[in-house]
Amino acid sequence: MVAKRLSSKERHAQIASIAAGLFAKKGFNGITTREIAKKAGVSEAILFRHFPTKEALYTEIINQKIHVKPESFDLEAAKKGDDSEVLRSVARYFMKEIEKDNTFLRLMLYSALEDHELASVFLKERTDLVFGFLLEYVTQRIKKGAFRNIKPAVAFNAFVCMFFHFILAHELFEVPKTLQITKEEAIEYFVDIFLNGIKS
């Protein structure tokens, strides 16, 4: 049976998908375009026809991994000032995305550890989208007197760091049984602990 010939768009997506897995395992510096091309079953010439440089390929992958649609969050709950549901919706999004594709997490860490210039892309996009949404919500709730009068960045970091630590521990390390909790428990109790500490 003759294998289906991929369209240019399909080949482009295939190369990006394979490269994402390789970058997540070995980092940007640990993989070559020759290895990516071989794994994708194409020549380097074909790879460079789709991506002029390794940096261009890496950038596209990062942009795909960190793209977040505002409708992913409970915007109605935000309008109503339903703090618990807003924070749960953000936490659920984090958990869902990492569970669906943990190459995102590994790519983010590798880009930072390798001090790659593209590491700033992660920070900027997260700030503009997910983190921007959350920080703005916390800021508005402080202004309305619903939350304690503290620096918004402090509250923001307190919330995000709880979940980031949980995700790192459970996705990258073997957590001792005495410290294991489910994702549902993390969402429910972390949100509750955070709100009990920040509410006026």
N, C-alpha and C positions, 0 to 999 in steps of 0.2 A: 504494500500500500504506500503510495507516494505521500510524503508529509505535506501538509498545507503550507503554501508559501505565505509568509506574513506580509501584511501591508506595511508601509513605512511607519505608520502610526503605531501599529502593533509591535514592530521591531523596536521602535524607540522605547516603548513602555517595557518591553521584555528586558532590554539592556539595563534600564534604570532599576528594575526590580532585582535583577541578579546582582548588580553592583551594590545596591543597598544592603543585601545580605552579606556580601563580602566586606564592605566597609564596616558593617556592624561587628564582624568577627575579628577583623585585623586593623581597623582604623584607616584613616586616609593615607598615612605614610606606609602602612604595611601591605598595601596592595598595588599592583601595577595595572596599567591599561591593557597590557598583554594578557595578564591573568583574567581580567574581566572579559575581554574579547573571547578568549578560549572557553571560558565557562558559558558564555552566551552563544557559542557556536558560530561566531562571526570573525572576520579579520579585523585587525586594528584599523584598517582603512575604513571599513564599514562603521566601526564604532565612532571614529572621528568625523564621519559624515553626519552622524546624529548629534554628537557632542564634540565640539572643537578642541576641548581640553578636559583633563581630569577634573579640574576645578569647576568647569561648567556642569559636568555630570554630577559632581558632589553637591553643587548649589541647587540644582533642580531637585535632587533627592531630598535635601533638607527642606526646601520649600514645600514639597509634597507632604512630608512627614509632620510639619508643624502648622499646616493650614487648618484653621479652625473657623467654622461658621458660627456667627452670633446666635443663630437659632438653636444651637446645641445646648444653650443655657435656658433656664426657665425665666424668660423675660417678663412674663405676666406676674410671676411671684415677686420679681424685682420691683415692678410698678406698685404692687400692694404692700411692699415692705415686709414680705414673709421671709424673714432672715433664715430660718431653718431650711426652708425649701430652696432658697437661692444657693446657699452654701452646699447643700446636698447635691444640687444639680451640677455644680462645678466639680465637686469631688467625684460624682458618678462619671462625669466626662473623663477626668484624669484616669480613673480606674479602667473604664471601658476602652479607651484608646491604647493604653499600655498593654492591656490583656489581649487586645486585637492584634497588636504589632509591637513587640518589644524591641524591634530594631531601632525604633525612634529613640528610646532611652539610651541604648548603646551608642548610637550615632552622636547624640548630644554629649554624652560623657567623653567619648573619644575626641570629639572636636575641641573640647575644653582642655583635656589632658595633653593633647598634642600641641596646644597653644596655636591652633590653626586660625587663620584670619577669619574663616567662615564661622567660627564659634560665635561671633557677635551676631550672626544672622539669627541663631536660635534665640538669643536674649531679646533682640529687637522685635521679632515676630511675636514672641510670647508676651512681651510687654504691651505691644500694640493690640493684641487680641485677647487671649485668656486673662493675662495678668491685668491688662488695662481695664477690662470689664469688672474684675473683682476689686481692684483698687478704687475704681470710681464708685462702686456700690458702697464699700466701707466708708469712703470719704463722705458721701452723702448722708449715710446713717449717723455718722459722728456729728455732722452739721445740724441734723434734725434732733439731736439729743438722745437718740435711741441707743447709741453706743457711747462708751466712756470717752471723755475728751483727751485722747492721746494722739500721737502722730499716726496718721493713716498707714504709713509704711511699716510701723511696728506691728500693728494689727494684721496687716496683709502678710508679713513675713511669718508671724506666729501661726497663721492658718496654713499657709502653703507648706511650711517646713514640716508640719506634722505628717502631711500626706506624702511629701517627697521622701521623707525618711522611711515611711511604711513601704512605699513602692520600691525603693532601692533595696531595702532589706529582704523583701519577699521575691523580687525578680532576679536579683543578682547574688544573693547569699542564702545559705541554709540557716534558717531561723530556728533557734532552740525551741523545743516543744513548749516550754514554760512561757515563751514570749509570743507564741503564735495566736493570731486572731484572724477572723475572716474579713474580707473586704467590706461586707455589710456591717460588721461590728465596728470596723474602723470608721466608716462613714457616719454611722449613727452616734457613736460616742465621741469622736473627735469634734464633730459639729457641736454637740451638746457641751463639751468641755470648753470649747472656744467661746460659745455664746454666753455661758455662765461667767466667763472671765471678762468679757468685754461689754456686756449690757450695762446701761446706766443703773 
